[in-house]
Every structure is written in structure tokens, then in C-alpha cells.
Amino acid sequence: MDKLRRVLSGREENEEVGLTSQILDSSTLSFGTRVKWFIICFAGGVLCSILGTALLFLPKAGIKLFAVFYTLGNIAALLSTCFLMGPFKQLKRMFEPTRLIATIMMLLFLVLTLCAVFWWGKKGLAIIFCILQFLAMTW
């Protein structure tokens, strides 16, 4: 099926396609490759979130590391689905009317978490925003 797709698209079989262009057009990646990259990104996101939670208990800089790693983990988990459906299709779905409020809130809480830690210095607020990140992602 892949060979037929390449022939119909006008690409030669030995033509190299860059990773960036393959990612932007998810149809050029095989299903197995997309699933592998999804698993890698999702596992990396979960690992960052767990690492951030473990770093929370460090004195002084623990809350900052927690906020950064937890936010990066959520971003990686969100980006992992780009490999399954493609980035443009995912953005279209994220900003559908039924998901618009949840998407805006999730992006807002990602930013507010980092603001609470680095600019406002409010540790409790950062933890609340992390919880709200999680709730907005599951919504």
C-alpha cells in the first residue's frame, strides 16, 4: 500500500523525505512508525510528570522543577497525539466548538503554572494550576 501511495503521489521510491515533512504530513509515516513515536512521546510526557512530582519534595527549587517538568510532561503527552492523527487535524479537533473551552483553559493553565512559579513566586498557586492542567486535559 505504501508503494502505491508513493507512485500515486509522484515520489520516487529512493527519494528521501525529511523527518519534519513526514511529521507534518502524518500520512507519509507508516502506521507502525506513528504508533512508535506516539508511545515514545507519551512515555516521555509521563516520565517528565513523574520526575516533576518526585522533584517537588526538594527544598527551595523543588516547586520550580516540579512546575517545569509537569508542564513539559503535559505538552509532550499532548504532542504525542500529533503522531496518530497529524498536527493539523489535531489542531482542528482541539479548536472545535465542543472542545474550545477545554483547550483554551488547558493552554491558559500551562502558562499560568509557569507564571505562578517564576514571576509571582506563589507555590500553592502553581500546584493548583497543575491540578487544573490535569483536569483540563482530561476534560
Secondary structure, 3 states (H helix, E strand, C coil): CHHHHHHHHCCCCCCCCCHHHHHHCHHHCCHHHHHHHHHHHHHHHHHHHHHHHHHCCCCCCHHHHHHHHHHHHHHHHHHHHHHHHCHHHHHHHHCCCCCHHHHHHHHHHHHHHHHHHHCCCCHHHHHHHHHHHHHHHHC
